[in-house]
Amino acid sequence: MAAVNEERMQATERLQRELAVLTATAEHPTGVCMVTATPKGEIKALHLHPALLTQGAQAVGQVVTETVQLATSAAVQTSFNKMALALGDGMAIDVESIVGDSPFRSTWNPVVPPKAPAEEAVPERRTRTAQDENSDDDAFFDNPSWLR
């Protein structure tokens, strides 16, 4: 019994050390930004493509924020995976029930907000013009190219 407890303690300490230094790197879908972050959201590395800098401060801020979210979610997911390996799936499921689903389980793309369904445009109904049934006019004579 003491040996099992000692193994669990060692596994827990090893897991804590691994989680303390864990990072993940993510690239923005457009390829103009790459971020390495921790599960806590700390930015360890940031690489910007020069083309992004020409788009203005607001665009840079949005792309960096989205990429940090991706990297942080990837780091959190990696920590969930390591925890499941170290503690078992049952314990990982228990942890998820307390803290919520892992990032990649709760959404497949944390950056792109879901699009609202487009309202279907009702086609405009055109009323037919009344035609005189006894008219001598023929469609043949309505086309000026036929009158040459």
NORRABEL-V502665 format. One record per backbone hydrogen bond with DSSP energy under -0.5 kcal/mol. CO is the residue of the C=O (numbers start at 0). NH is the residue of the N-H. E is the energy in kcal/mol with one decimal. If there is no record, write none. Layout:
# NORRABEL-V502665
co = [CO | CO]
nh = [NH | NH]
e = [E | E]
This chain:
# NORRABEL-V502665
co = [0 | 1 | 2 | 3 | 4 | 5 | 6 | 7 | 8 | 9 | 10 | 11 | 12 | 13 | 14 | 15 | 16 | 17 | 18 | 23 | 25 | 27 | 31 | 32 | 33 | 34 | 35 | 35 | 36 | 37 | 41 | 41 | 44 | 46 | 48 | 48 | 49 | 50 | 51 | 52 | 55 | 56 | 57 | 58 | 59 | 60 | 61 | 62 | 63 | 64 | 65 | 66 | 67 | 68 | 69 | 70 | 71 | 72 | 73 | 74 | 75 | 76 | 77 | 78 | 79 | 80 | 81 | 82 | 83 | 87 | 88 | 89 | 90 | 91 | 92 | 93 | 94 | 94 | 95 | 101 | 101 | 102 | 110 | 120 | 123 | 130 | 131 | 137 | 137 | 138 | 139 | 141 | 142 | 143 | 144]
nh = [4 | 5 | 6 | 7 | 8 | 9 | 10 | 11 | 12 | 13 | 14 | 15 | 16 | 17 | 18 | 19 | 20 | 20 | 21 | 36 | 34 | 30 | 48 | 27 | 46 | 25 | 43 | 44 | 23 | 40 | 37 | 43 | 35 | 33 | 51 | 52 | 53 | 53 | 54 | 55 | 59 | 60 | 61 | 62 | 63 | 64 | 65 | 66 | 67 | 68 | 69 | 70 | 71 | 72 | 73 | 74 | 75 | 76 | 77 | 78 | 79 | 80 | 81 | 82 | 83 | 84 | 85 | 86 | 87 | 91 | 92 | 93 | 94 | 95 | 96 | 97 | 97 | 98 | 99 | 104 | 105 | 106 | 112 | 122 | 125 | 132 | 134 | 140 | 141 | 142 | 142 | 143 | 145 | 146 | 147]
e = [-2.1 | -2.2 | -2.2 | -2.2 | -2.3 | -2.4 | -2.6 | -2.5 | -2.5 | -2.5 | -2.4 | -2.4 | -2.2 | -2.4 | -2.7 | -1.7 | -1.0 | -0.5 | -0.5 | -2.6 | -2.6 | -2.3 | -2.9 | -2.7 | -2.8 | -2.8 | -3.4 | -1.6 | -2.3 | -1.8 | -1.8 | -0.6 | -2.4 | -2.4 | -1.5 | -0.9 | -0.6 | -0.7 | -1.8 | -0.7 | -2.1 | -2.7 | -2.3 | -2.5 | -2.7 | -2.4 | -2.5 | -2.4 | -2.6 | -2.2 | -2.0 | -2.7 | -2.9 | -2.5 | -2.4 | -2.3 | -2.7 | -2.6 | -2.3 | -2.1 | -2.3 | -2.4 | -2.6 | -2.4 | -2.5 | -2.1 | -2.4 | -3.3 | -1.6 | -2.0 | -2.6 | -1.9 | -2.5 | -2.5 | -1.9 | -1.0 | -0.8 | -3.0 | -2.2 | -1.2 | -2.1 | -1.5 | -0.6 | -0.6 | -0.6 | -0.6 | -1.4 | -0.9 | -0.8 | -0.7 | -0.6 | -0.7 | -1.5 | -1.1 | -0.6]
